[in-house]
Amino acid sequence: MEQFLLDVARDALMTIIKIGAPVLLIGLIVGLAVSIFQATTQIQEQSLHFVPKIIAMLLALLLLGSWMLTVLKEFTLRMYDNMLKFIGM
């Protein structure tokens, strides 16, 4: 029982990381590039920091959305299979 719950929790965490990491990494890279640009030009505009990150992350969601849904669908099907195995069907 405990091993089953640990496997489900591990699978859930790995799926969350797999789905969230690409978008977060793109936001991190764009934010770093904007910060370097702001430091070199000494422009301290706050909207310059957030707007490119939001646009890049939305573009990443548009491009990777179908892949993310596929990963989430596979996870859901695995959970249904695990539940059926757990209750003995």
C-alpha positions as CSV (number, residue, x, y, z in Angstrom):
1,M,0.0,0.0,0.0
2,E,2.7,2.5,1.0
3,Q,4.8,1.6,-2.0
4,F,1.8,2.1,-4.3
5,L,1.2,5.6,-2.8
6,L,4.9,6.5,-3.1
7,D,4.9,5.4,-6.8
8,V,1.8,7.5,-7.5
9,A,3.3,10.5,-5.8
10,R,6.6,10.2,-7.6
11,D,4.8,9.8,-10.9
12,A,2.7,12.9,-10.2
13,L,5.7,15.0,-9.3
14,M,7.7,13.9,-12.3
15,T,4.7,14.7,-14.6
16,I,4.4,18.2,-13.0
17,I,8.1,18.8,-13.5
18,K,7.9,17.5,-17.1
19,I,5.0,19.8,-17.9
20,G,6.1,22.9,-16.1
21,A,9.8,22.9,-16.7
22,P,9.9,24.0,-20.4
23,V,7.7,27.0,-19.8
24,L,9.5,28.0,-16.6
25,L,12.9,27.6,-18.3
26,I,11.9,29.8,-21.2
27,G,10.7,32.4,-18.7
28,L,14.0,32.2,-16.8
29,I,16.1,32.6,-20.0
30,V,14.1,35.5,-21.2
31,G,14.1,37.1,-17.8
32,L,17.9,36.7,-17.6
33,A,18.4,38.2,-21.1
34,V,16.2,41.2,-20.2
35,S,18.0,41.7,-16.9
36,I,21.4,41.7,-18.7
37,F,20.0,44.1,-21.2
38,Q,18.7,46.4,-18.4
39,A,22.0,46.2,-16.6
40,T,24.1,47.1,-19.7
41,T,21.8,50.0,-20.8
42,Q,20.9,51.1,-17.3
43,I,17.2,51.2,-18.1
44,Q,15.2,50.4,-15.0
45,E,11.7,50.2,-16.4
46,Q,9.7,47.5,-14.6
47,S,7.4,46.8,-17.5
48,L,10.4,46.0,-19.6
49,H,11.1,43.1,-17.3
50,F,7.7,41.5,-17.2
51,V,6.2,42.0,-20.7
52,P,8.8,40.0,-22.6
53,K,8.7,37.2,-20.1
54,I,4.9,37.0,-20.3
55,I,4.9,37.0,-24.1
56,A,7.6,34.3,-24.3
57,M,5.8,32.1,-21.8
58,L,2.5,32.5,-23.6
59,L,4.2,31.6,-26.9
60,A,5.8,28.6,-25.2
61,L,2.3,27.5,-24.0
62,L,0.9,27.9,-27.5
63,L,3.8,25.9,-29.0
64,L,4.0,23.2,-26.3
65,G,0.3,23.0,-25.3
66,S,-0.5,19.9,-27.3
67,W,2.5,18.1,-26.0
68,M,1.6,19.1,-22.4
69,L,-1.9,17.8,-22.9
70,T,-0.5,14.5,-24.3
71,V,1.7,14.1,-21.2
72,L,-1.2,14.9,-18.9
73,K,-3.5,12.5,-20.7
74,E,-0.9,9.7,-20.5
75,F,-0.5,10.4,-16.7
76,T,-4.3,10.2,-16.3
77,L,-4.5,6.9,-18.1
78,R,-1.7,5.5,-15.9
79,M,-3.6,6.6,-12.8
80,Y,-6.7,4.9,-14.0
81,D,-4.7,1.7,-14.7
82,N,-3.1,1.9,-11.3
83,M,-6.4,2.4,-9.5
84,L,-7.9,-0.7,-11.3
85,K,-4.8,-2.7,-10.4
86,F,-5.0,-1.5,-6.8
87,I,-8.7,-2.5,-6.3
88,G,-8.0,-5.8,-8.1
89,M,-10.0,-5.5,-11.3
